[in-house]
Amino acid sequence: MEYRIEHDSLGEVKVPADKYWAAQTERSHENFQIGVGIETMPREITHAFGILKKAAAKANNSLKPEKMTNEKLDAISKACDEVISGSLNDHFPLVVWQTGSGTQSNMNANEVIANRANEIAGSKLCHPNDDINMSQSSNDTFPTAMHISAVIALEDKLIPAATTLIETFKKLEAENEGIVKSGRTHLQDAVPISFSQEISGWRSSLERDIELVKLAAEPLKELALGGTAVGTGLNAPKGFDSKVAEEISSLSGKKFITASNKFHALTSKDEIVFAHGAVKAMAADMMKIANDVRWLASGPRVGLGEITIPANEPGSSIMPGKVNPTQCEAVTMVAVQVIGNDTAIGMAASQGNFELNVFMPVIAYNFLQSVRLLAEAILSFNDKCAVGIKADKAKMHNNLHNSLMLVTALNPYIGYENAAKTSHLAYEENISLKEACVKLGFMTEEEFDKVFHPEQMI
């Protein structure tokens, strides 16, 4: 491999000749051999840095044109566009497990953009610190990148994925209208419910989750940029914070504003904690939905077997013909990961000291992993499972009419205690509710038939 010599305040460093990064990135690359190639800083953060560095250059050009010249802005903007597109991803090698402020990732962006901008300009036009990092600090850029990436992930990935599954549930509700089945509480038989009502519970849960995610995304639209090192805005021109928020909004298509209190914005991560709580709520609902589906599909002969789901792959290496609810299992594993990530994020957010939280990379990593995994799991579950759910009407009918909890319909006529006696006798002697009620003398067959209509109990 060929190298070139770069330098920083600590001295000279050998850097791969074919990479745009420079000395500080290389030092981090060498000093943090933790999760290399596996736990790289999320590409959503790289993308966000491209947006914010371009926005900062445009704001600086407006406010400090003598320093951020049009020539510099043009070269920087073109380099940033390449970062945003992902075409320079190979030049962002750093891992999550680095400095807790994300300083090295900020410098990675500064170095790559500066060197690429210089290449575009054909001269040594831009300096990583003086130009790309102008009016900024790692301490306000990294939390800004976190918020940009979080909002984009929530609004462009998670909400559309959940909306897709909601539409599938709406179709299933319409297809299964009028099918009555036994309800279940505590994993025990309960009073009847229509299958469409049961599905509507799944749908409504996700609709509420989307509402919560949308609410939680709003505080993330306040940005720390402009606070620089400790929140005072040292070395940033007046109005930079508002101007750069406007530019980020224009570039991202999301409405961002500057944080009203930069001291809070640098040290507190409560907006991320709150937003991830909404993500966790959706994960919890998906856990419940996936479990419902695999319980209802259990069998095919000695389980509940009230629905069938697509057979996507053989389920066993030893049992021929076995098919498992694998999409449900994937969803539940993702839900567990999201819930675990929530604990990590909460702990990390609680550990800031004085003017800065220094657990930001792990917060960003876990937040973005949660959103990415949950969105992809929901789409997979939708495409490979939910769209193929079919009701076994005969099994539902049989289970409904065998349910002892249908005795609840008799409460208004024979009272709770007599209804309980009827249920117990039917269970003990393995006879129907009708036979038990008549045997106990609570009703005649004609009286029973007149009031006992399970399909009307929904």
NORVENQUI-V301287 format. One record per residue. RES is the residue in one letter. SS is DSSP state (@ for helix, = for strand, . for the rest). Layout:
BEGIN
res=RES ss=SS
res=RES ss=SS
END
This chain:
BEGIN
res=M ss=.
res=E ss=.
res=Y ss==
res=R ss==
res=I ss==
res=E ss==
res=H ss==
res=D ss==
res=S ss=.
res=L ss=.
res=G ss==
res=E ss==
res=V ss==
res=K ss==
res=V ss==
res=P ss==
res=A ss=.
res=D ss=.
res=K ss=.
res=Y ss=.
res=W ss=.
res=A ss=.
res=A ss=@
res=Q ss=@
res=T ss=@
res=E ss=@
res=R ss=@
res=S ss=@
res=H ss=@
res=E ss=@
res=N ss=@
res=F ss=.
res=Q ss=.
res=I ss=.
res=G ss=.
res=V ss=.
res=G ss=.
res=I ss=.
res=E ss=.
res=T ss==
res=M ss=.
res=P ss=.
res=R ss=@
res=E ss=@
res=I ss=@
res=T ss=@
res=H ss=@
res=A ss=@
res=F ss=@
res=G ss=@
res=I ss=@
res=L ss=@
res=K ss=@
res=K ss=@
res=A ss=@
res=A ss=@
res=A ss=@
res=K ss=@
res=A ss=@
res=N ss=@
res=N ss=@
res=S ss=@
res=L ss=@
res=K ss=.
res=P ss=.
res=E ss=.
res=K ss=.
res=M ss=.
res=T ss=.
res=N ss=@
res=E ss=@
res=K ss=@
res=L ss=@
res=D ss=@
res=A ss=@
res=I ss=@
res=S ss=@
res=K ss=@
res=A ss=@
res=C ss=@
res=D ss=@
res=E ss=@
res=V ss=@
res=I ss=@
res=S ss=@
res=G ss=.
res=S ss=.
res=L ss=.
res=N ss=@
res=D ss=@
res=H ss=@
res=F ss=.
res=P ss=.
res=L ss=.
res=V ss==
res=V ss=.
res=W ss=.
res=Q ss=.
res=T ss=.
res=G ss=.
res=S ss=.
res=G ss=.
res=T ss=@
res=Q ss=@
res=S ss=@
res=N ss=@
res=M ss=@
res=N ss=@
res=A ss=@
res=N ss=@
res=E ss=@
res=V ss=@
res=I ss=@
res=A ss=@
res=N ss=@
res=R ss=@
res=A ss=@
res=N ss=@
res=E ss=@
res=I ss=@
res=A ss=@
res=G ss=.
res=S ss=.
res=K ss=.
res=L ss=.
res=C ss=.
res=H ss=.
res=P ss=@
res=N ss=@
res=D ss=@
res=D ss=@
res=I ss=@
res=N ss=.
res=M ss=.
res=S ss=.
res=Q ss=.
res=S ss=.
res=S ss=@
res=N ss=@
res=D ss=@
res=T ss=@
res=F ss=@
res=P ss=@
res=T ss=@
res=A ss=@
res=M ss=@
res=H ss=@
res=I ss=@
res=S ss=@
res=A ss=@
res=V ss=@
res=I ss=@
res=A ss=@
res=L ss=@
res=E ss=@
res=D ss=@
res=K ss=@
res=L ss=@
res=I ss=@
res=P ss=@
res=A ss=@
res=A ss=@
res=T ss=@
res=T ss=@
res=L ss=@
res=I ss=@
res=E ss=@
res=T ss=@
res=F ss=@
res=K ss=@
res=K ss=@
res=L ss=@
res=E ss=@
res=A ss=@
res=E ss=@
res=N ss=.
res=E ss=.
res=G ss=.
res=I ss=.
res=V ss==
res=K ss==
res=S ss==
res=G ss==
res=R ss==
res=T ss==
res=H ss=.
res=L ss=.
res=Q ss==
res=D ss==
res=A ss==
res=V ss==
res=P ss==
res=I ss==
res=S ss==
res=F ss=@
res=S ss=@
res=Q ss=@
res=E ss=@
res=I ss=@
res=S ss=@
res=G ss=@
res=W ss=@
res=R ss=@
res=S ss=@
res=S ss=@
res=L ss=@
res=E ss=@
res=R ss=@
res=D ss=@
res=I ss=@
res=E ss=@
res=L ss=@
res=V ss=@
res=K ss=@
res=L ss=@
res=A ss=@
res=A ss=@
res=E ss=@
res=P ss=@
res=L ss=.
res=K ss=.
res=E ss==
res=L ss==
res=A ss=.
res=L ss=.
res=G ss=.
res=G ss=.
res=T ss=.
res=A ss=.
res=V ss=.
res=G ss=.
res=T ss=.
res=G ss=.
res=L ss=.
res=N ss=.
res=A ss=.
res=P ss=.
res=K ss=.
res=G ss=.
res=F ss=@
res=D ss=@
res=S ss=@
res=K ss=@
res=V ss=@
res=A ss=@
res=E ss=@
res=E ss=@
res=I ss=@
res=S ss=@
res=S ss=@
res=L ss=@
res=S ss=@
res=G ss=.
res=K ss=.
res=K ss=.
res=F ss=.
res=I ss==
res=T ss==
res=A ss=.
res=S ss=.
res=N ss=.
res=K ss=@
res=F ss=@
res=H ss=@
res=A ss=@
res=L ss=@
res=T ss=@
res=S ss=.
res=K ss=.
res=D ss=@
res=E ss=@
res=I ss=@
res=V ss=@
res=F ss=@
res=A ss=@
res=H ss=@
res=G ss=@
res=A ss=@
res=V ss=@
res=K ss=@
res=A ss=@
res=M ss=@
res=A ss=@
res=A ss=@
res=D ss=@
res=M ss=@
res=M ss=@
res=K ss=@
res=I ss=@
res=A ss=@
res=N ss=@
res=D ss=@
res=V ss=@
res=R ss=@
res=W ss=@
res=L ss=@
res=A ss=.
res=S ss=.
res=G ss=.
res=P ss=.
res=R ss=.
res=V ss=.
res=G ss=.
res=L ss=.
res=G ss=.
res=E ss=.
res=I ss==
res=T ss==
res=I ss=.
res=P ss=.
res=A ss=.
res=N ss=.
res=E ss=.
res=P ss=.
res=G ss=.
res=S ss=.
res=S ss=.
res=I ss=.
res=M ss=.
res=P ss=.
res=G ss=.
res=K ss=.
res=V ss=.
res=N ss=.
res=P ss=.
res=T ss=@
res=Q ss=@
res=C ss=@
res=E ss=@
res=A ss=@
res=V ss=@
res=T ss=@
res=M ss=@
res=V ss=@
res=A ss=@
res=V ss=@
res=Q ss=@
res=V ss=@
res=I ss=@
res=G ss=@
res=N ss=@
res=D ss=@
res=T ss=@
res=A ss=@
res=I ss=@
res=G ss=@
res=M ss=@
res=A ss=@
res=A ss=@
res=S ss=.
res=Q ss=.
res=G ss=.
res=N ss==
res=F ss=.
res=E ss=.
res=L ss==
res=N ss=.
res=V ss=.
res=F ss=.
res=M ss=@
res=P ss=@
res=V ss=@
res=I ss=@
res=A ss=@
res=Y ss=@
res=N ss=@
res=F ss=@
res=L ss=@
res=Q ss=@
res=S ss=@
res=V ss=@
res=R ss=@
res=L ss=@
res=L ss=@
res=A ss=@
res=E ss=@
res=A ss=@
res=I ss=@
res=L ss=@
res=S ss=@
res=F ss=@
res=N ss=@
res=D ss=@
res=K ss=@
res=C ss=.
res=A ss=@
res=V ss=@
res=G ss=@
res=I ss=.
res=K ss==
res=A ss==
res=D ss=.
res=K ss=@
res=A ss=@
res=K ss=@
res=M ss=@
res=H ss=@
res=N ss=@
res=N ss=@
res=L ss=@
res=H ss=@
res=N ss=@
res=S ss=.
res=L ss=@
res=M ss=@
res=L ss=@
res=V ss=@
res=T ss=@
res=A ss=@
res=L ss=@
res=N ss=@
res=P ss=@
res=Y ss=@
res=I ss=@
res=G ss=.
res=Y ss=@
res=E ss=@
res=N ss=@
res=A ss=@
res=A ss=@
res=K ss=@
res=T ss=@
res=S ss=@
res=H ss=@
res=L ss=@
res=A ss=@
res=Y ss=@
res=E ss=@
res=E ss=@
res=N ss=.
res=I ss=.
res=S ss=.
res=L ss=@
res=K ss=@
res=E ss=@
res=A ss=@
res=C ss=@
res=V ss=@
res=K ss=@
res=L ss=.
res=G ss=.
res=F ss=.
res=M ss=.
res=T ss=.
res=E ss=@
res=E ss=@
res=E ss=@
res=F ss=@
res=D ss=@
res=K ss=@
res=V ss=@
res=F ss=.
res=H ss=.
res=P ss=@
res=E ss=@
res=Q ss=@
res=M ss=.
res=I ss=.
END
